[in-house]
Amino acid sequence: MTDDLRLCLEASKDAAALKSALAGTDVLTLATRDAERIVRRLEALEAAPDLRVLYLGNHTLDMFARMVSAASFCRGAHVDGRVGPFDQHMQMLLDPSLGLADYDPHVIFLSLELERLLPQLPAGLAGLGAAAREGLVEQALAAVASWVETARSVTGATLLVGNFWRPCRQHLGIADAKLGHGEAQLYASLNARLFDAYAADPQVFVVDVDHALATAGRRAAHGPRMKLLAKIAWAEPALPQLADLLSRYFASMVLPPRKCLVLDLDNTLWGGVLGEEGPEGIRIAEGDPVGEAFRAFQSAIKAVQRRGLLLAICSKNNLEDVEEAFRLHTDMPLGWSDFAARQVNWEPKHANLQTIAAQLNIGTDSLVFVDDNPAECELIRQLMPEVRTVHLPKDPSTYADLLLDLPELERVALSEEDLRKTEQYHEQAEREAVRVAAGDMRAYLESLETRLTFWPATRAEMTRVHQLFAKTNQFNVTTKRYRPADIERFMASPDWQLEVVAARDRFGDLGIIGAFLVERRADAVAVDSVVLSCRAMGRGVETAIANRIKAIAAGWQPQGRLLAEVRPTRKNKPVLEYFDSQGFALLAATPEGTKHYALDIAQTTPLDCPGITIEAGAPSLESEAS
Amino acid sequence: MNQKLAELIADVLDMPVKEVTPRMVREGHPKWDSLNHLRLVTAIEEEFGVALSMDEIEAVETVGQLDEMIAEHCTAA
């Protein structure tokens, strides 16, 4: 490993070459010295990082930070790490001379070792009653809370807070479990309350360090000698597992998300070949170990669907056979309606992947393709390198773990919309059917009976708003990727108006489908961002949003100008003529292609939006949630 | 001195191997700081299959001492 790595590091002349050379490296096998080599090489190449991360804590985090940078880079995210002075996580926030503002991190990771945070803890716990134990929990939570609140007041960085990890050995041995308020319960209760405290907080993520250490092995993670010599709390053998966890966050924050999991059927979703064994012969039953392996895989796929990914089938089979198999095996974890797109035919798979992406209105670069056939996998790897291809090995007992381990399927948080995504795509298919039947566009739009609601975004909508800014590629006029802290700033400022728009129609509830951000300036109003989910494009919502923006502008600056701009990207073709179609005048275009527009607010009139009704106020669903 | 050790030191401290000499002193060395010292110890233990005590780790002042220490451990084993 090490010699190969050294050669590949030396051969890589820039960060992109290094990234492709390292792609696919198993981060769990990274040795500390390899990690160090990768990071040094990366630093020598002097490329701009995707993220700057500051590590703070009451134990030594230097080697860990290097390992995280190496692991993240193997996953395609270039993370620059800096480690703050030991046990000065509070000073780092409050003392400007320590350089927080100069570094300007996107993320701050905090990790506190409980034994050091509460010096009275280890041996004393034996003599403590339940009330005293509760006092310790409160004290630790208060320490985290005061750090978080201070951090919030001085930085917009996303805060990752490691939870508290149980040590390898318990001071009272097996009797601890019988005490009713022992060490085991102390950590469990502390971590449960820590997760609760920040579950709804868009800026703070509690990272399950305890789980990663347990997975690595508490014994392997325990190194008393280095702890005494250098306050290293996590021994080297545990670092890859911990770095795996953090790099999942960083890769999810930086890389464009994968949106659809495309699955083969035979020997992927079930055992056996449908065309040979017949619908009764495939192995998917409970009681059959092989069948249960495929059931476990299907359950894992179902969980991935709940993360907001769409599922699709891409299989060489006869459609009638497949439909029959799903009809016959209704007790499978996955049903026919779980799939937002289905390509069951004898066409080459790369053509089917194109069709699936087109049907779902997403790019082929957001597909993950899973197949047991090495030839099919090789075909897709060669013809569609942008697709993430996952080749399943022979043994189905490994499939569920393999899927749940994929970093490309991670989401840092889930919104209401994620949980209903598949349902929404089926409603979309019904709308399409009506559109085809109606023939006439205006008649179609009117038949949809779209009802829109606009309201200023609040914390209740934070996850969704952040997601819209982060994930929308097509209908996005400036493609500014705002962070939660930026979004909070816009919500709080009287000079900015950040509104969301939700839609319902006769087929169902589309949820929050778009957002826009406008700025009040001294003599003008400027449109900063307009984002609209691709599900809601092309039905007049675009015009309704522009009308709403014009109305806000008229309230703020009746005699001023409304300014707007479009910044072209590789993917936002649908917005290039947006402001032209809404009556704005083109002022200038820069050599990079950015187009500047203006409109006299006094002259604006709302444009016609056939079939759309605007309803007042936030929908009841959202007000219940807030 | 042991060539493998010289290469290891050069790698961990990120310096040319020809600059690694037995007389190289830890104190005041720009790259041989306390963290790199521990990195070095870990790498040595892995490479040579030895285990150094806390006292030994702290006592190291020069590359030459480290070289002798490893030789002692290897013959003892």
Interface residues (C-beta under 8 A of the other chain):
Chain A: T32 R33 E36 R40 T60 D62 M63 R225 M226 L228 L229 A230 I232 E236
Chain B: D11 V12 D14 S34 L35 L38 R39 T42 A43 M54 I57 E58
